[in-house]
């Protein structure tokens, strides 16, 4: 987002007196970007400040293009509303303006973006960059766990507030189960931070977000993006064919950045490995320079032969040490790769078993809309729609009947010993919703069973059943 001051915002649109949905009074423009603008607003019902994102439609859009842009903002609201994490900006509401355009009401983060900080202060120390990266990684892990790939990790989308890093702007996120909104030839993302598979038009996965995180951290510590060019095409070619420019300021962060920006997704570290590395770097303190006593000046010239023999011995010792270190690293790498392959094989087998168990299940309440890998040791996540948005808008969702149907279905499952509804039922129409406690006695094991509102505002608000198997 391009920041604007208060006076600039009043001159830019004059919309600061507008009130949305009878409660959100726009105060000042905070920034604007390709898909819209973000306003500071006052929630007059709850007497608090919020941020409101306005969708701005390009001129000369036809009806289909208008629907696509509106659908992207709606998807951003849905994606962020699924996530409950201190490192992800909270979505409070989604309202419709007088002209029919949707607006997203969000938590107001009182800080500036990482991009603005870099413009003001220049490159940041490696330890601080590791701390920011660790927080963004935690937010990404929560998003990936919920089946959401961000696809636009960059310094402008990382907000900093009193030591807290917050990930925002899920406008082009890929949401598991949603239809694609990408038109032919469209470029979704910011070129300098798009992974090699993203610029090549291949599937974008959690590993792609980690590559983009690496590029953002590279920019933070080096003061420039890892790939630059005179045009978007030149940047794309560099990303797809070359390694990033050498690091000058990264220090101990350099091998982490190099590992993250491997062109082959399978060669990049897992989120767990990256978390361990960043946590170690974020907690470390640079040691004081060692004090080395200087040897006394020699009393006279030493024989050349003696100096040559000493030099040869030093070279041999150094060479032996390097070979030993290299061999040790190679063994460690080989063991790590072998163990990782064994874990991957075990988790894949567990996922296959759990998915087959889900596919054999009958009479799951509602309409099953999502069956996917839960990114958690081979577990399967299932989502079933109990009451669609049309019936919700018409106040036809029978919460009592939904709770009874879920209880009845769980109690007849052979692997379930007992089930308890934790209530209250009024929470089933809200987010995060109401929960069920399941005691299993065998496989398949049910966990994290809940009924909740998938969206946060009418009319697009449905009630779903979500649970994990494994």
N, C-alpha and C positions, 0 to 999 in steps of 0.2 A: 504494500500500500504506500502511496505517496502521501506523506504527512502534510497537513495544513494547519495553520494557526487559527485561533478563534475568529479574528477579524477577516482572515482570508476566507473562512468558511461562510461567513454571512454574505460576503460579496459574491461568492461562487454560486450559490443557489438561492439564498433567501428563504430556505425552507425550515429555518430553525424554530419557527413558531408552529410547525405542523405537529398534530397530535395523532398518533396511530392507535387504532382499536380503542379509542377513548381513554387511554391511560399512559401511553409512552410519548412524552413531549420531547421533540428533538431540540438539542441545545447547541451543539457545534460539530463541525465535520472533523473527524480524526484523520482520515486518509481515504484514498481512492485508488482503484486498480482496474484491471482489465474487465472484471465482471461486475463491479459495483463500487459502492462507497460505504464507509463505516462511520456512524454518528455516535457521539456521546448523547445520551438521552436520560430523562428522569421518569422512572416508573412512579406515577403519582398515586397508584393504589397502595404500593408497598413502601413508598418514600425511600427509594434507593436509586443510585445511578447505575445505568446499564449501557451496553454497547448495542447498537442496532445496525444490521447490515442491510443495505438497500441494493436491490438488483437494478442495474442500469443496462437497458437493452440497446444494442447498436442500431443505428438508423437503417432504414430500408430492409428490415427483417420481414420475411413473409410469415404466414401463420405457423408453418412448421418450424421455422427457425426460432420464433418467439416461444413456442411450446418447449423446444429443446433447452433454451436458456433458462426458462422458468423451472424446468425439470431438474436442471443442474443445481439450482439454489435449493430446491426442495430436497434433493439428495444430500446436499451438504447438511441441511438441518437434520435429516434422518440419521446420517452417519454420525454426526457429533452427539445427537441425542442418545444413541446407543451406548455411548462411552461415558463412564464415570471414573475419572482419574484426575488427581490434582495437577497433572502436567498437560491436560487437554482443556481448552476453553469450554466452559459449561454453557449449554444452550438452555435458555429459560422458556422460550415461546417462539411460535411462528405465526405471524399475523398477515393479513392482506390489506394493502393500501387502497385508497379510494379508486385508483385506476386499475385495480386487479392484480398489481404486482405483489409478490410475496416479500416479506421482510423477516429477518431472523433476529430475535432478541437474545443477546448473549451476556455473559459475565463481562464486566468492564475490567480489563487488566490495566492497572495503573503503572505503566512502565513504557519502555520503548523496545523496538525490535532489535534483534542482534545485528541486522544490517545497519540500522541507525547508529548503534553503538560503535560499530567498526568505522563508520564514516566520521564519527566524532573523535574516537580515541586511537584508531589504527589497529594493527594486529594485537591480539590478546595473548597473555602467557599460556604456555601449554597446560599448566595445571588448571587454570580457569576454564579453558576450552574443554578439558576433560570433564569438569564438573557440569558444564552446560550439556555436553554430549551425553553424559550419563542420565540426566533428567529427561532429555528428548528421547533417548533410547527407551526409558521406562514407559513413556507415553506411547511410543510406537509399539512396544510389546503388548500393551493393553489394546491398541487398535487392531493389531494383527490377530490377537486372541479372539476378537469379536468378528473376524472375517473382513476387516477393512484395511485396504492398502491406500496410503495417503497420496502418493504419486507426485507430490510437489514440495518435498522437503528442501528448504532454502533459508538463508538467514532472515529474509523478510517475514517468514512465517513462524519464527521463533520469538516470542515476546518475553521480556525479562522484567521481573517485578520483585525487588527486595530479595535477591538470591534465588528466586523461583523462575524456572524456564517453562514456558507454556506453549504448546504446539497449537496452531490455529489454522484456519482456512482449509476445510475439507471439500472445497468446491469441485475438485476433479477427482475425488477419491473413488476408488473401485470398491463397490460394496457387494459382498457375496450375495448372490440371488437377484441383484438388480439388473435390468436390461442395460446394454451399453448405450451411452449418449454421445459417442464419438462419431462424427461425420467423416466421410472419406476425405483423406488428405489433411485432416485437422491435426494440429500439433498441440497436445495437452501437456503442459508442464513448462518449466523454465529451462531453456536449452543448456545453460552451463551446469545445471544440477540434475540432468536426466541421465539415467544409467545407459550403458551400451545397449542392453536389450530394449530399453524404452525408445531410444532414437532409431533402432532398427525395426520397430513396429512389432516386436515380439511380446509375449505375455509379461505383464508387470506383476511382480510378486513381492513378498516381504523382503527378499534379498535385494530387490531394486531400491526399496526405501533405505536399506542400510548403505547401499552405494551412495545415494543422494545425501545421507547423513554424513558420510565420509567427506564428500565434496564440500558440504557446508562447514564442517569442522576445519577442513583444509583452508578454506577462505578465512575463517576466524583466526587461525594461528599464523597464516602467511600474509594476510591482507589482500589477497587476490584469488580468483577462482582457479581451480586446477587446470582448466582448459579454456583457452581464449582464441578468438579468431575474428576476422573482419566481417563475417556474416554468420547467420545461423547454420548454414550448410557447412562452413569451415569448422565451426565448433562441433557439429555432429560428426564430421569425419575424424577430427582429433579424438573425440571420445571413443569412437568405434575402433580406431586403429592404433592409438598411441597410449603410452603411460603418462600419468600426470607429471607436470614439471617438478624438478627436484625441490625438496623442502629446504628452507634456509633457517626458519625460526622454530620448527616443530619440535626439535630435540627428541625427548623420549616418546613423543606422540607419533613420530614419523613412521615406525613400522606398523602401527595400528592403522594409520591412514592408507598406507600402501596395501595392507591386507584388505581393507574395506573396498578399495577401488580396483580390485581385480576385475578384468573384463568378463571372465567366466563366472556366473553366479554361484556355481557349486564350489568354487575356490575361495569364496568369501567366508569369513568367520560366522558362526551362528550368533544369535542374539545373546545367548548365555556366555559364550566365550568373550564377546565384545563387552558385556557387562562387567565381567571379571577384570578385563584389561583396564577399562576406563575407571573402575572403582579404585584399582590400585594406583593409577596415575593421579586421580583426583585427591587421594589421601596422602600422597607422598610429599615430602618436603625436600627441596634440593640441598644436598650436603654442602657444608662449607669447604672451600678449596683446601686441599691438604697442604700442610707446610713441609716442604722438602728441604733438609739441610744441604747447603752447598759444600762440596768437597774442597779441601784446601788446594791452593795453587801448586802445581808440581814444581819441584826445585830445579829441574833441568829437563831437556828433551829425552823422551823415552824412545827406546829402539823401535823402528818402524815394524819390525817383525812381530814384536810383542803386541803392538796395537792391531796388526792384521789378524793375529790368532784370536785376540779377544773379540774382534768384529765378527769373525767366522763363527765363534762359539755363540755369540748373541743371536746371529741370524739363525743358526740351527735350533737354538732354544725357542726363539719366536715362532719359527716354522712348525716345530713340534707342538707348541701350544695351540697355534691356529688350527692345525690338523685335528688335535684332540677336541677343541671346541666345536669344530665343524662336524666331526663324527658324532659327538654327543647330541648336537642339535638335530642331526639327521635321524638318529635313533629315536629321540623324543618325538620328532614330527611323524615318523613312521608308526610309532606306537599310538600316537594321538589319532592319526588317520584310521588305523585299523580299528581302534576302539569306537571311533565315531561311526564307521561303517557298520559295525556290529550293533550299535545302538539304533542306527537308522533302520536296519533290517528288522530288529525286534519290534520297533515302534510301528513300522509299516505292516508287519504281520498282525500286530494288535489292532491296528486301525481296520484292516481288512476283516478280521473276525468281528469286531464291534459293528462295522457297517452292515455286514451280512445279518447280524442279529437284529439291527434296526429294520432292515428291509423285510425281515420275516414277521415283524410286529404287525398285528392287525388291530383295527378299531382305535387307532390313535385319535384322540379327540381333535375336532377341527379339520382343517385342510393343511396338510404338510407342505410347506413352501421352501424349506431349507434342510438339506442333509449335507453336512460338510465336516472336514477334519477340524477338530477343535484346537489344533496346534498345542496339544498338551498330552504328550506320551501316548499317542495313538488313540485318543478318545474321539468320539463323534458328537457333534453338536446338532440338535434337531430343533426346528422352529415350526410351529403349527398355528395357523390363524384360527382363532376361536370366534371372533366377531369382526367383520370387515368394517371399513370406514363408513359405508352407506348406512349399515344398521346402527353403528355407533352414533352417527349424526342424527338418526331418527329415534335415539334413546331406546333401542330395541335389544341391547346387550343384557342378557340375563346372567348376572354374576353368580348368583346362587347355583344356577344350572351348570355353568362352566366349572365351578369349583367341584360340584358333585360328580361331574363327568370325569374330571382328572383324578379325583380320589378313587372312583369306581374302577377306572381303567388301571391305575397303578396297583390296586389291591388284588387284581386277578392275574398279575404278572407272576410267573413261576419263581423268578429270582427275588421277588420282594417279600420280605418278612412282615413289615408293617410300614404304614405311612401316616403322617400327621400333617394337618393343615395348620400353618403357623399364624395365618390371618394378620390383621382383620381383612374382611372381604372388600372394604372400601379402597384398600390399597391396590387391588387387582386392576383398577382402572387408571392407575398412576404409573409413574416410572420412578424407582426401580420395581415396584409391584409387590405382590404377595408371594410367599415361599411355601414349599412343602418339604418336610423332612422325611427322607426315605431310609429305612434300615434294610440293607440287602443281605441275602443269605447265599448268594452265588452269582454267576454271570448269566446275562449281562447286568452290570451294576449301573444303577441310576444315580445321578448326582446333579446338584444345582437346579432343581426343578422349581420353576416360578411361572406365574402368570402376570403379565404387565402390559402397559400401554406402549406400543412401539413408537408412536409419534407423540409430540407434546401439545399439539393444538388442533382444534377443529378447523375444517371438516375432515382433514386427512389424519384420522386417528383410529387405529385398530387395536384389538386386544389379542395377544398371542401367548401360546404356551411354549416355553423354552426349557430344554433339559439336555444333559450330557449322558452319554453311555460309554462305559469303559472303566 
